[in-house]
Amino acid sequence: MKKQERDFDKEAATWDDHPARVKLAEDVAGAIIRQVALTPDMEVLDFGCGTGLLALRIAPLVKSVTGADSSRGMLKVLEAKAAKQGLSNISTRHLDAGSRISGAYDLIVSSMTFHHVEHVGVLLGELFQALKVPGCLCVADLDSDGGRFHEDNGGVFHFGFGKSALGEMFRQAGFAKVRKVPAAKVDKPDRTGKLRKFSIFLMIGEKSEKN
Ligand SMILES: C[S@@+](CC[C@H](N)C(=O)[O-])C[C@H]1O[C@@H](n2cnc3c(N)ncnc32)[C@H](O)[C@@H]1O
């Protein structure tokens, strides 16, 4: 499915200039806050954090947020925004393609990044390992979009995710109490100019002693 790499470094400076993108992140943050009891002692990882649209909303509610991303350009923008907002509990981590995800987090969040990851099953295994017990993973991404969401499908490995496929992958990685809730809706023209509705889900899985 992937045609070519997408240059997120190049897009970083103007990433936040799209109101629909900012609203989507707000809606995803709202869905996470409704599903997970965020507490001031929590250490959180935002995988594929981009410019921190989600990380910056969560940071005031928890102990720390690590924003991890393969784009140094995105991380620089996040660092500048965190400094400007006086948020000292945000750190960044650059991930090379294929880097392993280590750490010990209470919560891992990810928004609109999984469709850019080829081997989602492998990633889920790594995220599971990087969680404490108890720990929780929240992944927001597109419901199946038939390849219509992006103007250019370069760097897109999955045209959204079907009803149960991702949930099954969560379970295979070891997650329990896997559930999916609606998180956001985006109305936007596809590349033919036709206005379309896209829906974004939030999939939640827990790592518990019984897993
Ligand atoms: C569509 S953007 C979403 C950014 C942010 N979560 C948001 O909602 O605005 C996808 C992000 O994932 C990052 N990314 C893509 N593949 C990645 C990978 N394998 N590991 C880490 N980050 C990745 C990109 O650099 C980009 O910042």
The ligand as a Gaussian input file, in Angstrom:
#p B3LYP/6-31G(d) Opt

LIG

0 1
 C       -0.462000      11.866000      11.072000
 S        0.831000      12.346000      12.159000
 C       -0.016000      12.465000      13.723000
 C        0.709000      13.341000      14.688000
 C       -0.019000      13.607000      16.004000
 N       -0.253000      12.400000      16.747000
 C       -1.300000      14.361000      15.741000
 O       -2.377000      13.802000      16.013000
 O       -1.238000      15.499000      15.279000
 C        1.761000      10.854000      12.337000
 C        3.038000      11.046000      13.139000
 O        3.630000       9.767000      13.357000
 C        5.019000       9.845000      13.125000
 N        5.442000       8.496000      12.724000
 C        5.151000       7.849000      11.588000
 N        5.691000       6.606000      11.609000
 C        6.325000       6.485000      12.806000
 C        7.076000       5.451000      13.443000
 N        7.260000       4.276000      12.853000
 N        7.583000       5.667000      14.667000
 C        7.375000       6.857000      15.274000
 N        6.685000       7.882000      14.742000
 C        6.163000       7.693000      13.526000
 C        5.186000      10.920000      12.063000
 O        6.475000      11.482000      12.071000
 C        4.095000      11.905000      12.454000
 O        4.561000      12.888000      13.352000

